[in-house]
Amino acid sequence: MYKNVIYTILRNEPLTDAVWRLVLEGDTQWITRPGQFVDIALEGRFLRRPISVCDADERTVTLIYKVVGEGTRQMAAMQPGERLDLLTGLGNGFDTAKAAAHTLLVGGGVGVPPLYGLAKALLAASRRVTVVLGFNTAAEIFYADEFERLGCTTVVATADGSRGVKGFVTTAIAERVPDFGYFYACGPLPMLRALCDTVEQEGQLSFEERMGCGFGACMGCSCRTKQGTKRVCKEGPVFEKSEVIW
């Protein structure tokens, strides 16, 4: 169930030239699983902006977003003390009960944030967690240090080889992660498809998709599955690897 909640901005700070971290204070009880998202209303904008939840506790929620258009540029200009209208607790998050003793998390670009809360949950359940993060260049890297501080084995891949493994996340997995029993992934569609084509293990995929409403009314975001068409915002954004039709 989702709710309309007003939050207060505590911090709004850049992590890279384009990626920002927004920390909000308010009622977080509707955020119940890692992998869920919120939908932010912005003054003067018709559609809300869906943003994955990076982390949440009893009173705060952390969101990480990339400045790519007018709406996110508007968000980057917001100051502590301002208030935001959110639809919160949207989507079905990751099912942590399926994790293996050694679990792999794979994130690409702005698909990295929801894996942070997931990593915390898995570590709390005494799982061994390896995280593979993929970026284009070293300048785009964020949250690698945060995952390491949690206690995750963290591997970074950059397409240009400026840091870590040169290549994509699939290259890094083949070279640095010899054994794992299950995986969770979030990132651009080509990354998710390549991952499913090269990794034998089962896992869960969190899809990034443009959304009109965020709660299943408009049917604007859809994914073909073996059980029929499903809405990314409602039945997702997390789907089983085995159910997705590419």
C-alpha atoms as one frame of an Amber mdcrd trajectory, in Angstrom:
protein
   0.000   0.000   0.000   1.283   3.479  -0.850   0.590   6.748   0.943   0.821
  10.455   0.187   3.308  11.935   2.684   4.920  15.359   3.117   8.657  15.201
   3.863  11.156  17.865   4.907  14.545  18.114   3.199  17.439  17.552   5.606
  20.270  17.408   3.042  20.574  17.767  -0.729  24.163  17.307  -1.859  26.149
  16.309  -4.970  28.000  12.980  -5.044  29.396  13.516  -8.562  28.920  16.195
 -11.208  25.511  14.728 -12.089  24.431  12.510  -9.170  22.874  13.946  -5.996
  21.868  12.556  -2.600  18.629  13.790  -1.045  17.867  12.997   2.608  14.282
  13.574   3.738  12.622  13.460   7.162   9.082  12.199   7.655   6.896   9.138
   8.067   8.719   6.141   6.556   6.454   3.330   7.762   5.180   2.660   4.227
   8.653   1.734   3.007   8.780  -1.920   3.943  11.248  -3.594   1.544  14.465
  -2.626  -0.221  13.818  -1.958  -3.891  10.663   0.116  -3.472  10.435   3.660
  -4.825   8.791   7.012  -4.200   7.119   9.432  -6.628   7.984  13.104  -6.090
   5.670  15.989  -6.963   7.469  19.104  -8.199   5.941  22.555  -8.459   4.974
  23.352 -12.039   5.473  19.770 -13.275   2.530  17.649 -14.407   4.139  14.237
 -13.798   5.829  13.123 -10.605   9.439  11.881 -10.639   9.913   8.220  -9.602
  13.086   7.703  -7.545  14.302   4.437  -5.989  14.788   4.355  -2.231  18.459
   4.023  -1.371  18.020   3.688   2.391  15.434   4.355   5.094  15.133   4.267
   8.865  12.424   5.203  11.359  12.390   8.901  10.413  14.502   9.458   7.279
  14.653   8.274   3.685  17.678   8.646   1.416  17.206   9.058  -2.328  19.898
   9.282  -4.990  19.036  10.836  -8.325  20.787  11.862 -11.520  20.307  15.352
 -12.930  19.208  14.674 -16.500  16.396  17.146 -17.229  14.467  20.164 -16.011
  12.695  18.281 -13.211  15.854  16.859 -11.638  17.633  20.198 -12.099  14.766
  21.705 -10.119  15.343  19.091  -7.409  19.074  19.858  -7.264  18.289  23.507
  -6.458  16.184  22.632  -3.407  17.444  23.584   0.044  17.221  22.051   3.549
  13.950  22.955   5.206  11.899  22.858   2.012   9.046  20.369   1.881   8.282
  17.733  -0.735   5.058  15.868  -1.531   5.762  12.165  -2.090   3.801   9.060
  -2.898   5.779   6.630  -0.767   6.042   2.856  -0.422   5.429   2.244  -4.131
   6.226  -0.998  -5.919   7.156  -4.481  -4.821  10.752  -4.624  -3.650  13.339
  -7.377  -3.476  12.494 -10.712  -1.852  15.420 -11.202   0.518  14.235 -14.659
   1.598  15.638 -16.113  -1.645  19.189 -14.924  -1.023  21.990 -17.477  -0.935
  24.780 -17.818   1.616  26.911 -15.878  -0.880  24.775 -13.375  -2.752  25.795
 -11.098  -5.614  24.422  -7.576  -6.091  24.908  -5.947  -9.502  24.272  -2.262
 -10.122  24.750  -0.049 -13.149  24.787   3.754 -12.902  21.694   5.078 -11.141
  20.628   1.454 -10.645  23.125   1.312  -7.766  21.112   3.098  -4.995  18.392
   0.500  -4.228  21.092  -2.119  -3.732  22.444  -0.250  -0.713  19.393  -0.875
   1.470  19.276  -4.423   0.116  22.906  -5.013   1.122  22.172  -3.820   4.659
  19.228  -6.225   4.924  21.241  -9.189   3.608  24.202  -8.512   5.885  21.842
  -8.271   8.854  20.625 -11.749   7.874  24.238 -13.031   7.968  24.624 -13.341
   4.205  27.989 -12.892   2.514  27.529 -10.081  -0.014  29.601  -9.205  -3.067
  28.678  -6.042  -4.963  29.653  -5.337  -8.579  29.124  -1.733  -9.657  29.347
  -0.620 -13.280  30.013   2.899 -14.567  31.292   4.501 -17.769  34.235   6.323
 -16.178  35.875   6.794 -12.780  34.341  10.274 -12.541  30.856   8.736 -12.432
  31.515   6.348  -9.531  29.501   6.804  -6.351  28.707   4.734  -3.243  31.521
   2.189  -3.752  33.069   3.292  -0.442  29.682   3.124   1.297  29.219  -0.512
   0.274  32.714  -1.348   1.496  32.030   0.295   4.851  28.945  -1.888   5.236
  31.170  -4.962   4.923  30.493  -5.948   1.308  33.195  -7.181  -1.034  32.992
  -4.434  -3.651  34.166  -4.657  -7.264  34.018  -1.667  -9.628  33.966  -1.907
 -13.413  34.394   1.049 -15.773  33.807   0.894 -19.501  36.928   2.971 -20.208
  39.130   1.183 -17.663  39.815   4.337 -15.643  39.153   2.457 -12.400  38.730
  -1.167 -11.437  37.994  -3.803 -14.053  37.972  -2.521 -17.624  34.679  -3.457
 -19.245  31.140  -4.095 -18.126  29.680  -5.713 -15.011  29.598  -9.073 -16.808
  33.364  -8.815 -17.324  33.915  -8.065 -13.650  31.720 -10.963 -12.554  33.600
 -13.404 -14.796  36.993 -12.174 -13.556  36.380 -11.436  -9.865  33.321 -13.339
  -8.594  33.895 -17.071  -9.082  31.166 -18.358  -6.805  27.767 -17.078  -5.735
  24.408 -18.711  -5.306  21.906 -15.989  -6.192  21.912 -12.433  -7.519  19.979
  -9.174  -7.388  20.443  -6.509 -10.056  19.293  -3.021 -10.956  20.378  -0.946
 -13.931  19.723  -0.135 -17.562  17.898  -2.705 -19.674  20.926  -3.705 -21.814
  22.880  -4.477 -18.633  20.082  -6.595 -17.193  19.671  -8.529 -20.422  23.424
  -9.148 -20.770  23.521 -10.321 -17.169  20.707 -12.814 -17.756  22.407 -14.067
 -20.920  25.733 -14.730 -19.198  24.914 -15.718 -15.604  23.490 -19.172 -14.942
  22.296 -18.494 -11.398  18.765 -17.371 -10.663  18.090 -13.877  -9.455  15.867
 -10.816  -9.319  15.913  -7.826 -11.645  14.781  -4.312 -10.781  13.686  -2.464
 -13.914  14.155   1.235 -14.598  11.189   2.585 -16.548   9.439   5.845 -17.346
   6.255   5.995 -15.285   3.148   8.082 -15.702   1.311   7.488 -12.426   3.575
   5.215 -10.358   0.771   3.064  -8.920  -0.608   1.011 -11.805  -3.432   3.149
 -13.170  -2.083   4.327 -16.516  -0.422   1.122 -17.851   2.390   3.305 -19.202
   5.178   1.068 -17.921   4.925  -2.579 -18.828   7.116  -5.652 -18.959   6.499
  -8.864 -20.895   6.612 -11.923 -18.659   5.700 -15.588 -18.946   2.592 -14.794
 -16.892   1.544 -11.999 -19.268   2.177  -8.262 -19.318   2.970  -6.785 -15.904
   3.295  -3.174 -14.788   6.771  -2.172 -13.637   5.359   0.291 -11.091   2.788
  -2.078  -9.597   3.776  -5.742 -10.008   7.423  -4.646 -10.201   9.834  -2.984
 -10.332  11.399  -6.270  -9.240  10.864  -9.399 -11.329  12.328 -12.890 -11.261
  14.966 -13.564 -13.915  13.091 -16.701 -14.965   9.812 -14.892 -15.697  11.038
 -12.088 -17.958  10.597 -12.361 -21.735  13.245 -10.341 -23.557
